[in-house]
């Protein structure tokens, strides 16, 4: 059960650019052991809000407050490297903060990519790269993870497994998670609370409450609710390239 003592919260936060509010009167908080997912259409201000929460952008209105013991691990939306650079996973993990090789290896093992420690970053698949970035964030020993589109570049089956991995991290570490996502199909089954943003908070609550809200249906269409409450039941295992490594006896999908 998540504590209601927030690790981070914004109250009436707003950002104004070019004479208009691109974020206005936004309230959001994340508590320990809680997964909060921020959704919204393109241009809704999701990444701007993340920058405000991280302290990279000062709000023009409202406040942002971190808990005294809050420690943040951040996975950004876009990370690009020159593919011609001979950058290994081990080197990437220690680019800005030197860590013992044991710590690097341990973090990579936690995200199931320990075998890639000597691989070149340019050779990684989308799913492998996202797991390496998540491992890099975990090395900071955070109690709050902020993940901006953590499944970008990952295929459908890999998305479900990455969300399961994040859920396991929450259970083991007791941290809070704020995820930004545009994917309604799986993420609703992987979160405790949803915040629907379109420059302001349109609706917020448990996934089942949000998908029934008129504002959610207006933004995403009347068919979005059915897709958003879909649950993927795993009875088989995929490798990091998305191929089935071990088939089960039942079908792969189910509804919840």
Backbone as JSON, one array per atom type, in Angstrom:
{
  "sequence": "XXXXXXXXXXXXXXXXXXXXXXXXXXXXXXXXXXXXXXXXXXXXXXXXXXXXXXXXXXXXXXXXXXXXXXXXXXXXXXXXXXXXXXXXXXXXXXXXXXXXXXXXXXXXXXXXXXXXXXXXXXXXXXXXXXXXXXXXXXXXXXXXXXXXXXXXXXXXXXXXXXXXXXXXXXXXXXXXXXXXXXXXXXXXXXXXXXXXXXXXXXXXXXXXXXXXXXXXXXXXXXXXXXXXXXXXXXXXXXXXXXXXXXXXXXXXXXXX",
  "N": [[0.85, -1.19, 0.0], [0.62, 2.16, -0.91], [2.21, 4.89, 0.7], [0.83, 8.03, 1.81], [2.56, 10.08, 2.05], [4.08, 12.2, 0.16], [6.74, 11.65, -2.18], [7.35, 13.49, -4.08], [5.72, 16.45, -5.17], [3.56, 18.59, -7.03], [1.88, 21.65, -6.86], [-0.74, 23.43, -8.1], [0.8, 24.08, -10.33], [2.24, 25.93, -13.01], [3.25, 26.79, -16.33], [4.29, 29.3, -18.46], [4.51, 30.4, -21.75], [5.32, 32.42, -24.53], [3.15, 34.13, -24.14], [1.04, 32.49, -23.43], [-0.46, 29.88, -21.45], [1.2, 26.9, -21.16], [1.19, 24.91, -19.4], [-1.11, 24.65, -16.78], [-2.27, 25.26, -13.57], [-1.67, 22.72, -12.37], [-1.89, 19.86, -10.42], [-0.11, 17.28, -8.91], [1.16, 14.26, -7.52], [3.49, 11.88, -6.17], [3.79, 8.98, -4.33], [5.69, 6.83, -2.07], [6.1, 3.43, -3.2], [4.17, 3.6, -5.15], [2.81, 3.61, -8.4], [2.47, 5.98, -10.76], [0.93, 7.1, -13.66], [1.35, 9.29, -16.29], [-0.61, 10.54, -18.77], [-1.63, 11.73, -22.03], [-2.49, 13.72, -24.94], [-0.32, 14.46, -27.8], [1.65, 17.35, -27.29], [0.48, 18.02, -24.93], [1.88, 18.79, -22.71], [3.32, 17.03, -21.16], [6.11, 16.28, -21.03], [7.13, 18.77, -20.39], [6.04, 19.1, -17.82], [7.41, 17.06, -16.49], [10.01, 18.1, -16.59], [9.66, 20.31, -14.94], [9.13, 19.02, -12.49], [11.56, 17.75, -12.08], [13.16, 19.87, -11.53], [14.45, 21.15, -13.57], [13.22, 23.12, -14.93], [11.82, 26.13, -14.05], [8.73, 26.74, -12.54], [6.17, 29.04, -13.6], [4.06, 29.57, -12.06], [2.6, 28.41, -9.01], [3.88, 25.64, -6.96], [6.61, 23.35, -6.39], [7.45, 20.56, -4.56], [9.75, 18.53, -2.91], [10.12, 15.49, -1.05], [12.03, 15.25, 1.98], [13.86, 13.16, 1.96], [13.94, 12.39, -0.66], [15.2, 10.82, -3.54], [16.1, 10.84, -6.85], [15.85, 8.85, -9.73], [16.27, 9.05, -13.18], [14.96, 8.44, -16.37], [15.3, 9.63, -19.48], [13.27, 10.87, -22.26], [14.43, 10.84, -24.82], [17.5, 9.65, -25.9], [20.42, 9.99, -27.58], [23.16, 8.6, -29.31], [26.19, 8.81, -31.09], [26.45, 6.45, -33.53], [28.89, 5.59, -34.47], [30.69, 5.76, -32.46], [32.77, 3.91, -30.28], [31.28, 2.92, -27.93], [30.75, 1.18, -25.02], [28.36, -0.75, -23.08], [29.12, -0.89, -20.38], [30.76, 1.38, -20.18], [28.92, 3.41, -20.79], [27.29, 3.25, -18.55], [28.82, 4.47, -16.64], [29.38, 7.04, -17.43], [28.88, 9.7, -16.43], [29.15, 9.4, -13.75], [31.28, 7.76, -11.9], [31.27, 4.35, -11.13], [31.76, 1.36, -9.18], [32.63, -1.68, -10.86], [31.21, -3.83, -9.94], [28.85, -2.7, -8.98], [27.77, -1.7, -11.34], [27.41, -4.09, -12.79], [25.56, -5.37, -11.11], [23.29, -3.68, -11.25], [22.65, -3.95, -13.96], [22.04, -6.66, -14.03], [19.71, -6.64, -12.53], [17.9, -5.55, -14.29], [17.83, -7.47, -16.19], [19.82, -7.54, -18.17], [22.43, -8.18, -17.77], [24.25, -9.72, -19.18], [25.04, -8.12, -21.24], [27.05, -6.36, -20.66], [29.54, -5.88, -21.84], [28.85, -5.27, -24.39], [28.5, -3.29, -27.42], [26.92, -0.14, -27.39], [25.67, 0.72, -29.71], [24.87, -1.62, -30.87], [22.69, -2.58, -29.54], [19.27, -3.67, -29.16], [16.05, -1.96, -29.26], [14.6, -2.61, -26.9], [16.62, -3.66, -25.27], [18.27, -1.42, -24.96], [16.6, 0.37, -23.55], [16.36, -1.02, -21.15], [18.99, -0.94, -20.25], [19.25, 1.84, -19.82], [17.4, 2.09, -17.75], [18.66, 0.53, -15.8], [20.89, 2.13, -15.4], [19.72, 4.37, -14.2], [18.91, 3.15, -11.82], [21.27, 2.74, -10.46], [21.71, 4.96, -8.96], [20.45, 4.49, -6.65], [17.68, 5.22, -6.22], [14.67, 6.46, -4.61], [12.6, 7.31, -6.01], [11.53, 6.93, -9.23], [11.57, 8.48, -12.35], [10.22, 8.16, -15.38], [10.32, 8.82, -18.65], [8.42, 8.07, -21.25], [9.18, 5.16, -21.22], [9.05, 2.85, -22.79], [9.57, 3.38, -25.41], [10.5, 2.57, -28.72], [10.32, -0.11, -28.26], [8.96, -3.32, -28.89], [5.56, -4.67, -28.95], [5.22, -6.98, -27.25], [7.54, -6.78, -25.77], [7.03, -4.4, -24.41], [5.05, -5.09, -22.48], [6.54, -6.8, -20.85], [8.52, -5.08, -19.96], [7.04, -3.3, -18.42], [6.23, -5.09, -16.45], [8.72, -5.63, -15.32], [9.3, -3.11, -14.2], [7.28, -3.01, -12.3], [8.17, -5.06, -10.62], [10.52, -3.92, -9.62], [9.47, -1.85, -8.08], [8.2, -3.38, -6.09], [10.4, -4.69, -4.9], [12.14, -2.61, -4.11], [10.56, -0.65, -3.01], [10.1, 1.85, -4.05], [8.73, 4.9, -5.48], [7.09, 5.54, -8.63], [6.94, 7.57, -11.45], [5.57, 7.53, -14.51], [5.66, 8.55, -17.89], [3.53, 8.17, -20.59], [2.24, 7.29, -23.81], [0.9, 5.13, -24.45], [-1.97, 3.48, -24.22], [-2.83, 0.92, -24.17], [-1.54, -1.13, -22.72], [-0.48, 0.09, -20.47], [-2.39, 0.86, -18.6], [-2.97, -1.36, -17.13], [-0.81, -1.55, -15.56], [-0.43, 0.29, -13.59], [-1.05, 2.3, -10.65], [-2.35, 4.73, -10.39], [-3.71, 7.14, -12.56], [-2.94, 10.1, -14.32], [-4.45, 12.29, -16.35], [-3.47, 14.51, -18.72], [-3.87, 17.62, -20.33], [-2.55, 20.15, -20.86], [-3.76, 21.08, -18.57], [-4.91, 19.29, -15.68], [-7.05, 16.94, -16.72], [-8.45, 14.74, -15.79], [-8.16, 12.43, -13.07], [-7.18, 9.5, -11.26], [-7.89, 6.06, -10.28], [-7.17, 3.59, -12.83], [-9.6, 2.44, -13.9], [-11.45, 4.36, -13.2], [-10.59, 6.62, -14.6], [-10.79, 5.89, -17.33], [-13.47, 5.84, -17.64], [-14.21, 8.42, -17.59], [-15.58, 11.43, -18.95], [-13.85, 13.33, -20.1], [-11.56, 11.86, -20.69], [-12.57, 10.15, -22.68], [-13.25, 12.04, -24.57], [-10.74, 13.03, -25.33], [-9.36, 10.75, -26.27], [-11.1, 9.2, -27.69], [-14.11, 7.19, -28.16], [-13.59, 4.45, -28.24], [-11.31, 4.03, -26.84], [-11.43, 3.38, -24.14], [-12.04, 0.63, -23.94], [-9.72, -0.54, -24.97], [-7.87, 0.38, -23.13], [-8.25, -0.94, -20.71], [-7.48, -3.45, -21.16], [-5.79, -6.5, -20.34], [-2.73, -8.17, -20.32], [-1.92, -11.46, -20.24], [0.72, -13.42, -19.26], [1.89, -16.48, -20.39], [4.09, -17.43, -21.42], [7.5, -16.91, -22.48], [9.42, -14.18, -23.64], [12.35, -13.37, -25.51], [14.78, -10.63, -25.43], [14.6, -9.55, -27.91], [12.04, -9.91, -28.6], [11.15, -12.35, -29.45], [9.46, -15.5, -28.98], [10.58, -17.41, -26.37], [9.9, -19.56, -24.81], [7.15, -21.49, -25.03], [3.83, -21.59, -23.65], [1.05, -23.56, -22.42], [-1.43, -22.4, -22.74], [-3.3, -19.81, -24.48], [-1.76, -16.67, -25.46], [-2.94, -14.26, -24.77], [-5.26, -12.49, -22.71], [-8.27, -11.24, -21.23], [-8.97, -8.77, -18.78]],
  "CA": [[0.0, 0.0, 0.0], [1.41, 3.37, -1.02], [2.08, 5.92, 1.71], [0.4, 9.3, 1.26], [3.59, 11.08, 2.3], [4.63, 12.22, -1.2], [8.15, 11.85, -2.49], [7.39, 14.73, -4.85], [4.39, 16.93, -5.51], [3.37, 19.92, -7.61], [0.6, 22.23, -6.47], [-1.15, 24.55, -8.94], [1.97, 24.44, -11.13], [1.97, 26.46, -14.34], [4.37, 27.27, -17.15], [3.77, 30.24, -19.45], [5.44, 30.67, -22.84], [4.73, 33.13, -25.66], [1.9, 34.76, -23.78], [-0.04, 31.55, -23.12], [-0.12, 28.83, -20.5], [1.35, 25.55, -21.73], [0.72, 24.12, -18.26], [-1.86, 25.57, -15.93], [-2.98, 24.78, -12.39], [-1.48, 21.27, -12.34], [-1.59, 19.19, -9.15], [0.3, 15.89, -9.09], [2.07, 13.78, -6.48], [3.88, 10.47, -6.23], [4.14, 8.48, -3.0], [6.44, 5.57, -2.1], [5.41, 2.2, -3.59], [3.05, 3.94, -6.02], [3.1, 3.85, -9.81], [1.58, 7.0, -11.33], [1.18, 7.23, -15.09], [0.92, 10.56, -16.87], [-0.99, 10.35, -20.15], [-2.2, 12.9, -22.67], [-2.15, 13.81, -26.36], [0.88, 15.22, -28.15], [1.52, 18.78, -26.99], [-0.29, 18.22, -23.7], [2.75, 19.33, -21.68], [3.81, 15.95, -20.28], [7.55, 16.4, -20.81], [7.34, 20.03, -19.67], [5.76, 18.85, -16.41], [8.53, 16.27, -15.97], [11.14, 19.03, -16.39], [9.34, 21.09, -13.75], [9.3, 18.16, -11.32], [12.98, 17.47, -11.91], [13.87, 21.1, -11.2], [15.14, 21.66, -14.75], [12.44, 24.24, -15.42], [11.14, 26.79, -12.95], [7.34, 27.05, -12.9], [5.76, 30.45, -13.53], [3.03, 29.63, -11.03], [2.53, 27.22, -8.18], [5.06, 25.17, -6.24], [7.04, 21.95, -6.47], [8.08, 20.21, -3.29], [10.27, 17.17, -2.78], [10.32, 15.0, 0.3], [13.39, 15.48, 2.47], [14.73, 12.03, 1.62], [13.7, 11.99, -2.05], [16.34, 10.63, -4.43], [15.45, 10.59, -8.13], [16.48, 8.24, -10.89], [15.54, 9.58, -14.33], [15.19, 7.91, -17.72], [14.72, 10.64, -20.36], [12.52, 10.39, -23.41], [15.3, 10.61, -25.98], [18.95, 9.63, -25.69], [21.03, 9.66, -28.86], [24.61, 8.48, -29.34], [26.78, 8.6, -32.41], [26.66, 5.0, -33.67], [30.28, 5.29, -34.81], [31.51, 5.77, -31.25], [32.92, 2.56, -29.7], [30.81, 3.06, -26.56], [30.19, -0.06, -24.47], [27.35, -0.6, -22.03], [29.82, -0.59, -19.12], [31.21, 2.77, -20.23], [27.73, 4.24, -20.7], [26.79, 3.22, -17.18], [29.68, 5.27, -15.77], [29.8, 8.24, -18.15], [28.86, 10.92, -15.62], [29.31, 9.08, -12.34], [32.05, 6.52, -11.82], [30.75, 3.35, -10.2], [32.49, 0.1, -9.23], [32.1, -2.6, -11.86], [30.23, -4.69, -9.28], [27.58, -1.97, -8.94], [27.29, -1.68, -12.72], [26.94, -5.43, -13.12], [24.37, -5.65, -10.32], [22.16, -2.94, -11.81], [22.3, -4.57, -15.24], [21.39, -7.94, -13.73], [18.36, -6.37, -12.04], [17.04, -5.29, -15.44], [17.95, -8.65, -17.05], [20.74, -7.34, -19.3], [23.8, -8.3, -17.26], [25.11, -10.35, -20.19], [25.38, -7.13, -22.27], [27.93, -5.35, -20.07], [30.65, -5.55, -22.75], [28.32, -5.02, -25.73], [28.49, -1.91, -27.9], [25.6, 0.47, -27.29], [25.09, 0.81, -31.05], [24.38, -2.95, -31.27], [21.55, -2.97, -28.71], [17.91, -3.47, -29.65], [15.33, -0.93, -28.51], [14.3, -3.09, -25.57], [17.87, -3.77, -24.51], [18.75, -0.07, -24.65], [15.76, 0.93, -22.49], [16.71, -1.71, -19.9], [20.28, -0.4, -19.82], [18.98, 3.16, -19.26], [16.75, 1.89, -16.46], [19.71, 0.08, -14.88], [21.73, 3.3, -15.1], [18.99, 5.16, -13.21], [18.85, 2.41, -10.56], [22.55, 2.82, -9.76], [21.66, 6.09, -8.02], [19.67, 4.01, -5.49], [16.59, 6.18, -6.05], [13.38, 6.02, -4.09], [11.63, 7.79, -6.98], [11.93, 6.81, -10.63], [10.8, 9.25, -13.32], [10.48, 7.47, -16.65], [9.63, 9.53, -19.73], [8.21, 7.13, -22.36], [10.2, 4.13, -21.03], [8.94, 1.72, -23.72], [9.74, 3.81, -26.8], [11.42, 1.72, -29.46], [10.16, -1.49, -27.81], [7.78, -3.91, -29.52], [4.4, -4.84, -28.07], [5.47, -7.97, -26.2], [8.58, -6.23, -24.91], [6.42, -3.39, -23.56], [4.41, -5.74, -21.34], [7.57, -7.34, -19.96], [9.21, -3.96, -19.33], [6.16, -2.83, -17.36], [6.33, -6.08, -15.37], [10.01, -5.39, -14.68], [9.17, -1.91, -13.38], [6.48, -3.41, -11.14], [9.03, -5.83, -9.73], [11.43, -2.97, -8.96], [8.68, -1.19, -7.04], [7.99, -4.33, -5.0], [11.67, -4.97, -4.2], [12.8, -1.42, -3.58], [9.61, 0.23, -2.33], [10.19, 3.2, -4.59], [7.62, 5.41, -6.27], [7.39, 5.66, -10.05], [6.13, 8.4, -12.34], [5.8, 7.17, -15.91], [4.97, 9.25, -18.96], [3.25, 7.19, -21.63], [1.15, 7.53, -24.76], [0.38, 3.8, -24.74], [-3.09, 3.18, -23.34], [-3.25, -0.47, -24.32], [-0.96, -1.96, -21.67], [-0.04, 0.81, -19.29], [-3.45, 0.97, -17.61], [-2.91, -2.55, -16.29], [0.49, -1.56, -14.9], [-0.32, 1.52, -12.82], [-2.0, 2.48, -9.55], [-3.13, 5.95, -10.58], [-3.5, 7.79, -13.86], [-3.2, 11.53, -14.43], [-4.67, 12.64, -17.76], [-3.05, 15.91, -18.85], [-3.97, 18.35, -21.59], [-2.16, 21.47, -20.36], [-4.24, 21.05, -17.2], [-5.32, 17.93, -15.34], [-8.42, 16.71, -17.18], [-9.05, 13.78, -14.85], [-7.16, 11.63, -12.38], [-7.75, 8.47, -10.4], [-7.56, 4.7, -10.67], [-7.39, 3.41, -14.27], [-11.0, 2.2, -14.23], [-12.17, 5.63, -13.06], [-10.18, 7.56, -15.64], [-11.29, 5.51, -18.65], [-14.92, 6.1, -17.68], [-14.42, 9.87, -17.49], [-15.93, 12.05, -20.22], [-12.69, 14.01, -20.67], [-10.71, 10.82, -21.28], [-13.2, 9.71, -23.93], [-13.17, 13.14, -25.54], [-9.37, 13.15, -25.81], [-8.83, 9.54, -26.9], [-12.11, 8.53, -28.49], [-14.98, 6.29, -27.4], [-13.09, 3.08, -28.22], [-10.07, 3.95, -26.07], [-11.66, 2.76, -22.83], [-11.95, -0.82, -24.06], [-8.31, -0.9, -25.14], [-7.06, 0.77, -21.98], [-8.36, -1.85, -19.57], [-6.97, -4.76, -21.58], [-4.7, -7.04, -19.54], [-1.97, -9.17, -21.05], [-1.54, -12.55, -19.33], [1.88, -14.11, -19.8], [2.14, -17.88, -20.09], [5.26, -17.77, -22.22], [8.6, -15.99, -22.23], [10.05, -13.61, -24.82], [13.69, -12.83, -25.34], [14.77, -9.18, -25.51], [14.28, -9.17, -29.28], [10.62, -10.09, -28.76], [10.81, -13.7, -29.91], [9.01, -16.41, -27.92], [11.65, -18.31, -25.99], [9.31, -20.76, -24.25], [5.7, -21.4, -25.19], [3.03, -22.22, -22.63], [-0.02, -24.42, -22.9], [-2.61, -21.62, -23.04], [-3.09, -18.68, -25.39], [-0.92, -15.62, -24.89], [-3.63, -13.05, -24.35], [-6.51, -12.64, -21.97], [-8.89, -9.97, -20.85], [-9.21, -8.64, -17.36]],
  "C": [[0.88, 1.23, 0.0], [1.14, 4.31, 0.17], [1.59, 7.2, 1.07], [1.34, 10.42, 1.68], [4.38, 11.22, 1.01], [6.14, 12.35, -1.24], [8.34, 13.16, -3.25], [5.97, 15.15, -5.15], [4.47, 18.33, -6.12], [1.98, 20.39, -7.24], [0.33, 23.47, -7.31], [-0.02, 25.02, -9.86], [1.54, 24.92, -12.52], [3.23, 26.92, -15.02], [3.77, 28.1, -18.28], [4.84, 30.54, -20.49], [4.7, 31.38, -23.97], [3.36, 33.71, -25.37], [0.76, 33.8, -23.5], [0.47, 30.49, -22.15], [0.01, 27.51, -21.24], [1.13, 24.49, -20.66], [0.01, 25.08, -17.33], [-2.55, 24.83, -14.79], [-2.9, 23.25, -12.24], [-1.12, 20.81, -10.92], [-1.22, 17.74, -9.46], [1.22, 15.51, -7.94], [2.35, 12.31, -6.69], [4.35, 10.06, -4.84], [5.0, 7.22, -3.13], [5.53, 4.39, -2.46], [4.2, 2.45, -4.49], [3.55, 4.15, -7.44], [2.03, 4.8, -10.35], [1.94, 7.15, -12.79], [0.55, 8.52, -15.59], [0.65, 10.33, -18.35], [-1.54, 11.66, -20.71], [-1.78, 12.94, -24.12], [-0.83, 14.53, -26.59], [0.64, 16.7, -27.89], [0.77, 19.08, -25.72], [0.54, 18.82, -22.57], [3.34, 18.3, -20.75], [5.3, 16.1, -19.98], [7.89, 17.71, -20.1], [7.09, 19.84, -18.17], [6.88, 18.03, -15.77], [9.72, 17.18, -15.68], [10.91, 19.91, -15.16], [9.59, 20.27, -12.49], [10.76, 17.86, -11.03], [13.78, 18.7, -11.49], [14.66, 21.67, -12.35], [14.46, 22.89, -15.33], [11.67, 24.83, -14.25], [9.71, 27.12, -13.35], [7.07, 28.55, -12.77], [4.64, 30.66, -12.52], [3.07, 28.34, -10.24], [3.86, 26.82, -7.57], [5.34, 23.71, -6.56], [7.8, 21.65, -5.18], [8.51, 18.76, -3.31], [10.34, 16.78, -1.32], [11.78, 15.13, 0.69], [14.35, 14.37, 2.04], [14.59, 11.59, 0.17], [15.0, 11.93, -2.84], [15.8, 10.13, -5.76], [16.38, 9.88, -9.11], [15.64, 8.56, -12.12], [15.96, 8.88, -15.6], [14.53, 8.87, -18.69], [14.04, 10.02, -21.56], [13.43, 10.04, -24.58], [16.76, 10.68, -25.56], [19.57, 9.17, -27.0], [22.55, 9.61, -28.71], [25.06, 8.28, -30.79], [27.08, 7.11, -32.57], [28.08, 4.62, -34.04], [31.19, 5.27, -33.59], [31.59, 4.35, -30.67], [32.54, 2.55, -28.22], [30.21, 1.74, -26.09], [29.15, 0.26, -23.41], [28.02, -0.23, -20.71], [30.25, 0.86, -19.08], [30.02, 3.73, -20.12], [27.24, 4.35, -19.26], [27.59, 4.13, -16.26], [30.11, 6.58, -16.42], [29.89, 9.47, -17.25], [29.11, 10.66, -14.15], [30.01, 7.74, -12.22], [31.49, 5.59, -10.75], [31.62, 2.11, -10.28], [31.83, -0.85, -10.22], [31.06, -3.53, -11.24], [28.86, -4.03, -9.22], [26.95, -1.91, -10.32], [26.68, -3.03, -13.08], [25.65, -5.76, -12.38], [23.13, -4.95, -10.86], [21.7, -3.54, -13.13], [21.61, -5.91, -15.03], [19.94, -7.71, -13.29], [17.39, -6.09, -13.19], [17.22, -6.34, -16.54], [18.82, -8.43, -18.29], [22.19, -7.41, -18.82], [24.76, -8.88, -18.28], [25.58, -9.36, -21.25], [26.42, -6.12, -21.8], [29.08, -4.96, -21.01], [30.17, -5.24, -24.16], [28.44, -3.55, -26.11], [27.05, -1.39, -27.84], [24.91, 0.5, -28.65], [24.52, -0.53, -31.53], [23.14, -3.39, -30.5], [20.24, -2.79, -29.46], [17.25, -2.38, -28.82], [15.04, -1.35, -27.08], [15.52, -3.2, -24.69], [18.35, -2.39, -24.07], [17.92, 0.53, -23.51], [16.07, 0.27, -21.15], [18.06, -1.23, -19.36], [20.08, 0.99, -19.2], [18.3, 3.05, -17.9], [17.77, 1.43, -15.42], [20.6, 1.25, -14.46], [21.05, 4.2, -14.06], [18.98, 4.48, -11.85], [20.16, 2.49, -9.78], [22.6, 3.99, -8.78], [20.92, 5.72, -6.73], [18.5, 4.95, -5.21], [15.42, 5.58, -5.27], [12.24, 6.58, -4.94], [12.23, 7.66, -8.37], [11.0, 7.66, -11.48], [11.18, 8.75, -14.69], [9.65, 8.12, -17.75], [9.58, 8.64, -20.96], [9.22, 5.97, -22.29], [10.13, 2.98, -22.02], [9.07, 2.17, -25.18], [10.79, 2.92, -27.48], [11.33, 0.25, -29.09], [8.9, -2.06, -28.45], [6.74, -4.25, -28.47], [4.67, -5.81, -26.92], [6.54, -7.48, -25.23], [8.04, -5.17, -23.96], [5.83, -4.02, -22.3], [5.46, -6.24, -20.35], [8.35, -6.22, -19.26], [8.35, -3.37, -18.21], [6.18, -3.79, -16.17], [7.64, -5.91, -14.6], [9.93, -4.19, -13.75], [8.35, -2.21, -12.13], [7.29, -4.2, -10.13], [10.01, -4.95, -8.97], [10.71, -2.25, -7.83], [8.5, -2.12, -5.84], [9.27, -4.55, -4.2], [12.21, -3.75, -3.48], [11.86, -0.5, -2.81], [9.62, 1.65, -2.84], [8.86, 3.61, -5.23], [8.06, 5.56, -7.71], [6.41, 6.64, -10.69], [6.53, 8.06, -13.76], [5.02, 8.1, -16.82], [4.74, 8.24, -20.08], [2.15, 7.69, -22.55], [0.41, 6.22, -25.04], [-0.73, 3.45, -23.75], [-3.36, 1.69, -23.24], [-2.76, -1.35, -23.18], [-0.79, -1.2, -20.37], [-1.12, 0.89, -18.22], [-3.47, -0.23, -16.67], [-1.65, -2.57, -15.44], [0.67, -0.36, -13.97], [-1.36, 1.56, -11.71], [-2.92, 3.67, -9.79], [-2.73, 6.59, -11.9], [-3.81, 9.27, -13.73], [-3.28, 11.85, -15.92], [-4.47, 14.14, -17.91], [-3.33, 16.42, -20.25], [-3.8, 19.83, -21.28], [-2.69, 21.73, -18.95], [-4.63, 19.6, -16.92], [-6.79, 17.76, -15.7], [-9.16, 15.77, -16.23], [-7.92, 12.98, -14.23], [-7.85, 10.62, -11.48], [-7.25, 7.1, -10.79], [-7.87, 4.51, -12.16], [-8.85, 3.24, -14.65], [-11.83, 3.46, -14.12], [-11.86, 6.57, -14.22], [-10.78, 7.19, -16.99], [-12.8, 5.72, -18.78], [-15.23, 7.59, -17.69], [-14.68, 10.46, -18.87], [-14.73, 12.72, -20.89], [-11.73, 13.03, -21.32], [-11.28, 10.39, -22.63], [-13.14, 10.8, -25.0], [-11.77, 13.23, -26.16], [-8.95, 11.96, -26.67], [-9.84, 8.77, -27.72], [-12.9, 7.5, -27.71], [-14.48, 4.86, -27.32], [-11.86, 2.91, -27.34], [-10.27, 3.23, -24.75], [-11.52, 1.25, -22.89], [-10.52, -1.28, -24.19], [-7.52, -0.68, -23.87], [-7.16, -0.2, -20.83], [-7.97, -3.27, -19.94], [-5.84, -5.2, -20.67], [-4.06, -8.19, -20.29], [-1.49, -10.22, -20.06], [-0.41, -13.35, -19.95], [1.88, -15.57, -19.39], [3.28, -18.39, -20.97], [6.31, -16.69, -21.97], [9.16, -15.51, -23.56], [11.5, -13.26, -24.5], [13.62, -11.32, -25.58], [14.54, -8.67, -26.93], [12.8, -9.36, -29.57], [10.2, -11.46, -29.23], [10.38, -14.57, -28.72], [10.12, -17.41, -27.63], [11.12, -19.62, -25.42], [7.81, -20.63, -24.32], [5.0, -22.12, -24.07], [1.94, -23.06, -23.25], [-1.27, -23.65, -23.28], [-2.28, -20.53, -24.03], [-2.36, -17.57, -24.69], [-1.71, -14.5, -24.29], [-4.88, -13.4, -23.57], [-7.05, -11.3, -21.61], [-9.13, -9.95, -19.36], [-10.15, -7.51, -17.1]]
}
